[in-house]
């Protein structure tokens, strides 16, 4: 995955391919949600670099603290089922981050994440967590 991001290449869904094809330089295409998270996390003062691992999962390498594997979860009200579904799909992560600022994270989602050593966070909480 890192080689793809380092090379002049883009990846994504068929819809993403159509959007990239309309650009003068298609290899520069990045999904808007990815770009938002990538910019915010990459520009954090405690983050050295961000590596994409796979679909909606990346690793933030920090100056102070161990790297954190972050899974983006697309849910209005993040539930325990959303967190468990992310675990089934991605196998391992430290932080499950809600992709939108709308809605909330249920206490059951936080408990489900804690049951396998992870945390369920909103974006603002993620930025604070990166600083620890």
N, C-alpha and C positions, 0 to 999 in steps of 0.2 A: 504494500500500500504506500509506503514511504517513497519508493521508487517512482510510482505513478504521480505522486504529488510533486516530486522534484523534477520530473520530466515535463516537457511541453504536452501534457495530456489532461483530459478531463474525464470524469466518469459520473454515472448516475443513471436515472431511469430513462426510458424512451422519451418522455416529456422533456427531461433535461437535455437530451441530445438535440431535440428540436430547438430549444432555446439557445443552446451553444452554437448551433449551425447558423443562427441569425447574427452572430457576433463577427466582427472583423477578424478577431483572433479567438477562435473557439476554445482553445486550450486554457484560456483565462476564466472560463465559466466556472462559477461556484454557486451552489444553491444559496438563496438569500439567508435561510436559517443557519446554514453552516457558516456563512460569512460573518453573521452577527456574533455567533459564539466564538468563532476563530479570532475575530478582531478583539472582542472583549477579553478573552482569556489570554491571548498572545500579548496584549498590551498591559496586562497586570504586572505590577512592579516586582512580584515574587516569582514570575514565570519566565524560565529560560527559553523554552520552546514547546511547541505543541505538535504531537505526532498523531496522525490519523491511523487508527488501527483497522476499523472496518465500519460498516453501515452505522452511522449515528454514535460511534464510540471513538473517543480519542484519549490520548494520554498527555497530561500536563506535567512537564518536568519543571520542578521549582528550584530556586536558589536555596531556599531554606525549607527542608522537609522532603519527604519521599515523593516520587511521582504519584499522581492520582489518575486512575482510570475513570473516565467520565462517560456515562451513557445518557443520551438525550431521550427523554420519554415524552411522546406526544399524547397528552391527556388533558382534558379540561380540569377535572378534579382527580388528581393522581391517587389511585386506590392501591390496596395491597395486591390486587390482581394485576394491575399495570406493572408494579415493581417485580412481581414474580414472573410475568411475561417477559420483561426485559432480561431477567436472570436466565430464563430458559433460552431466549434468543441469543444473548451475548455471552453467557457462561460466567463471566467475572467482571465486576466493576466495583469501584469504591464509592462512587457518587451517582445517584440517579437524579438527573436534573430535569425539571419540568420545562418544556420547550416554550411555553407561552406564559405571559404574566397574568393571564385571566384564570379564574378558578383558584383552586387551592390544592394542598396536599393533605390527605386524610391522616389521622393518627394511625390508622391501620397500615397505611403505606409506610410511614416512618418505622413502625414496629416490624413490618415485613423486611424492610431494608436492614434494620438492626439485627434481625435474626441470622443474617449471613455476613455481618460485619460491614455493611454499607450504610450510607445515609441518603435520605430523600430530601432534595433541596429545591428551592426556587432559585432563579438566576442571581438575585442579589445575595442570597445566602451562599451560593457558590463562590462569588467573588470574595466574600469574607473568609470562607473556608480555605481558599487558595493562599491566603495570607498567613495561615496558622502553621 
